[in-house]
Amino acid sequence: MTSNARVVVIGAGLAGVRLARRLGELGLSASDVVLVGEEEHRPYNRVLLAEVLAGRYAPEVIALPTPDRLVRARAEHIDRADRTVHCSDGSAIRFETLVLATGSNPVLPPLRGLFTPDHELPEGVHAFRTMDDCLGLSKAVRPGARVVVIGGGLLGVSAARALAVRGAQVVLAQQGERLMERQLDPGASALVLRHLNELGVEVHTECRVRDVRCVGGRVRSVELADHYALDADLVVLACGVHPRVGLARDAGLAVHKGILVDDELRTSDPHIRALGDCSQHQGTIYGLATPALEQANVLAELIASEAGASGAATARYTGTRALTRLTLTDFTADTGNPFDLAAFGEPTPRPGDDVIQLADATRGTYRKVVVRDDRLVGGVLVGELGTVGALARAWEGAEPLPTDGGPLLHLLTNDGGS
């Protein structure tokens, strides 16, 4: 069965749904836009999966608005000559413009014993990327269960914390020197470590996992490179993600690490665009929600203009200065124990940079900004993030700071800045 659409979007995540919604707001009819998503669930906000795992939100709470034309199937092949997408349910959709918002896949590390002879993950071993992953983990975890989380980045920290809140005995194994080393400096990372320790999470850094050991097809332990074994009822793989580019590569589009796009988010085929985690713009793959949403807004203006639904579009995507923010709320406690952190720009100074740093060990707060040539170039804050809004605005504006330093110090210490 073949149907037609002005715009076909492959991928029903944050970026794809935002694009479809904005196109409707800019004048395209519901019948003009088809969203193709292979998950059986309603589109959802992947950023909040850890909150579902922790039990704070039901799955329906993080659902996104569902477009009128949603095809629940896997896009299997793009016929560029015929401008047609062929799907796993046997349907085919002709397009004028195709948008790839295919997102990313979890990195599955090359560990011995990780896969069964059928190339499946053993029972008890879970990736943590999709709603099905989240629901599978939620069903499997029990108070007192021994869980090993492999990976100490943003996703691993979120998963470890959520599982600890569920009452599991959690061990986090991080190959790097510290937690969240891509976003945080040593001072901030130490506070994240302290927070996890207070929740009962045992953290091992500079720790390489070598084997996953199973008995009868079910995980029983994880062996480290030093031959130390960690007993495990569950293993969570939080080792990062890589852009999902197979469909684009098979179609002959230009791909490096991600799908290459220009400032109009156009691929090497003028009728095909790409955005979000799968795209690579000016050498950068962001892998964050904020850039994906900004790209969706820009692309909606461009497509609406090309379709004649709005005036001439001048929008171009020139990159995003992304801020990473993580809020971990202890909703199981009557008093609440929120743990907030934010990082932006370059928190690691270069020679000659000025650094302002404030730390309060008692309150567990930490604030640090880096100034280069009288401009705020980065910072990291942990706990009591009232200043993050004002600091982010100063960073995004890239305006010279006053030379006396007073206003910047005020931004760091004024909790009303957000």
C-alpha positions, 0 to 999 in steps of 0.5 A: 500500500502506497500513500503520499505526504508532503513531509515524512519524518522518520523518528518519533522522539523529541526532535521528530515530534517537535518538528511535526508540531511546529510544521502544523503551527506554521500552516501545514495541514495534519495530512501533510506530515507523516511521522514514522516511529518503530516503538509501540509506545506513544512518543515520549520524552527520553530525557525523563526515562530515569524518572520512570525507572525511579518510580516518580513518573508513570510512562504516560506522564512523559508522553509527547503529543501524538501527531495525527499521522503516526505510522508505527513501523520500522523504516527499512529502505529509502528509495531516493530515485522514487522518493519513497520510504518503505516500512516494515508493515509493508507500507510505502510513503512517497515524500517531497521532503524526508527528514531523518530523526533516527536518534542514536543506539546504545553502545554495547561494549565488547565484553566476553559473555555479553551476548548469547549464541543467538546474539541476544543480551542474557537475561538480567542484562539491560541496555537503558535507552528506550521505554521498553528498556526502562519497563524491563528494568522496572519489572526486574528490579527488587529491593535488595537486588544486586545491580551493576551499572557499567558507565559513569556518564550522565546516563549511568549516574541517573540510572544508578541513582534511580535504582538505588531509590528503588532499594537495589544494592547498586555498584557503578563501574566507571572506566574513567578517572571520575564520574561524568568526566565529559561535563564536570571538573574534579570538584563537581564530580566529587560531589556527585560521587558523595551524593551517590555514596549517601544513597548507598551506591558503591562507585568504582572509578578507573575500573574496566569490566572484562566479562559478564558471567552467566549461568543457564542464560542468566547473568550471575556476576561481572568480572573486572580487569583485575579479576575481582568479581561483582555478584549481579542479579542485574547489569545495566549498560550505560556506556554511551550512544552512537548516531543511528545512521544505518538507514542513511548509509544504506541510502547512499547519503554522506555519513561520517560519524553522523549524517552530514548536514549543512546550515539548512540541515540538508543532507547530501540529497537535497530532498532529505534533511536530518536533525537530532542525535543522528546528525553531524553539523560542522563536525559536531554531534550534540546528542542532547535535547536542546540542540535537537529542539533548536534544529527542529524549530529551524527546520520547520521554518525552512520546510514551511517556507518551501511548502508555501505555508509561510513567507521566505525563511531566513532561519539557519542552524549555526550551532548550539551552546548547550547547557547540561542540567541534571536534577535528581529529586529524592521524592521517597523522602518526606523532606526531599533531598534534591541534587542539582547540577549544571555544566556549560561551555568549557569548565576546564581552564586553559593557561591564562584563564581566570577562574572563580570558584566557590565551594561549601562542603557543609551544604554540598554546593560548588560553583565555578566559572572560567573567564577568558579575555573578559568573557565567560566561557564555561562553568559548572554548578552543583546544588542550589542552582539559583544562579544558573539562569543568569550565568547561562545568559552571560555565557550565551551572550558572549559579551565582555564582562566588566573588568572589576569582576563585581557583577560576575561575583554577584551572579555567582552568589545571587540565588535569585539569578534564575 
